[in-house]
Amino acid sequence: MQETIILNGAKMWISNAPFAQVAVVWAKDEAGEVHGLIVERGMEGFSTPTTHGKWSLRASATGELVFDNVKVPKKNMLPNVKGMKGPLGCLTKARYGIAWGVIGAAMDCYDTALRYSQERIQFGKPIGAFQLQQKKLAEMITEITKAQLLNWRLGVLMNEGKVTPQQVSMAKRNSCEIATNICRDARQILGGMGITGEYPVMRHMMNLESVITYEGTHDIHLLITGMDITGFNAFK
Ligand SMILES: Cc1cc2nc3c(=O)[nH]c(=O)nc-3n(C[C@H](O)[C@H](O)[C@H](O)COP(=O)(O)OP(=O)(O)OC[C@H]3O[C@@H](n4cnc5c(N)ncnc54)[C@H](O)[C@@H]3O)c2cc1C
């Protein structure tokens, strides 16, 4: 008879859970050691209830993974990886991708606001001709450029095998911060039009509210940088 592992527990907030045919699950054994397991749809005791009522990332299905005495064959255990190195290795790569992705949202908001400011006439001239609106636009492009340079430098370090997870935390957090601020400023430049679906700004803003939380929350990435520079753990 094939040896099995009995899996119990649940994890909320899993992207694509309602559709996934397989789930990669990082679970602790009785000794507290972390292992990677492939859990397949159809295994008895494995269910994936959908999360309803989201106002963010509505184009992406989210759900829960629930394991109720699931018998996972031992051959489904990922070889050559034990401990947190496996999940953390995946997270560092995903967080680096996010650091770039949200800059795309920021660029779209900046571009939308810039074009709008050149066309919208108030008090006899384009709103882009007023200093207050120029300040917002100039700061947006400055922050986008700084974030791109940070990410580019980490890409170079990654290619050289030198990047640290702590550096990636700084980049993920910084990109989310500047993108969120840029979205808010772009929304204001668009005035009332900014809250409509005619422009992409509110959609980006709503989606960024998820990105600022997933793949490590904004707070936690700050604490990672804090620990990196002080040597003190402020998580607990
Ligand atoms: C749309 C969406 C999709 C997701 N997709 C996935 C996925 O595919 N796979 C996956 O594994 N996860 C996924 N997540 C989960 C996501 O990573 C978690 O929501 C996130 O890690 C935060 O966990 P939590 O929601 O339990 O918040 P909590 O841990 O309850 O945190 C709540 C607040 O408390 C703060 N906090 C918590 N602990 C501390 C501390 N020690 N010190 C200071 N402040 C603290 C947090 O920063 C946050 O502000 C997804 C989430 C969302 C919203």
The ligand as an ORCA input file, in Angstrom:
! r2SCAN-3c Opt
* xyz 0 1
  C      -6.951     39.415     -3.437
  C      -5.981     38.619     -2.617
  C      -5.324     37.513     -3.187
  C      -4.421     36.751     -2.426
  N      -3.795     35.663     -3.020
  C      -2.999     34.864     -2.251
  C      -2.411     33.666     -2.798
  O      -2.590     33.336     -3.971
  N      -1.653     32.876     -1.990
  C      -1.441     33.189     -0.675
  O      -0.738     32.432      0.022
  N      -1.976     34.307     -0.132
  C      -2.743     35.153     -0.882
  N      -3.307     36.278     -0.325
  C      -3.165     36.463      1.133
  C      -2.296     37.614      1.553
  O      -0.943     37.293      1.381
  C      -2.673     37.959      3.003
  O      -3.955     38.593      2.982
  C      -1.634     38.828      3.675
  O      -0.446     38.089      3.904
  C      -2.122     39.394      5.009
  O      -2.631     38.401      5.821
  P      -4.052     38.639      6.511
  O      -5.039     39.032      5.466
  O      -4.333     37.437      7.338
  O      -3.837     39.916      7.433
  P      -3.336     39.941      8.978
  O      -2.119     39.077      9.130
  O      -4.514     39.660      9.842
  O      -2.912     41.453      9.106
  C      -3.843     42.517      9.357
  C      -3.037     43.789      9.633
  O      -2.193     43.611     10.779
  C      -0.848     43.894     10.446
  N       0.041     42.970     11.175
  C      -0.019     41.606     11.211
  N       0.991     41.105     11.939
  C       1.721     42.162     12.369
  C       2.919     42.299     13.153
  N       3.586     41.243     13.625
  N       3.385     43.537     13.386
  C       2.746     44.621     12.904
  N       1.629     44.576     12.158
  C       1.120     43.354     11.885
  C      -0.748     43.670      8.930
  O       0.313     44.451      8.377
  C      -2.120     44.158      8.458
  O      -2.097     45.541      8.283
  C      -4.177     37.092     -1.076
  C      -4.823     38.216     -0.527
  C      -5.708     38.975     -1.270
  C      -6.367     40.168     -0.629
*
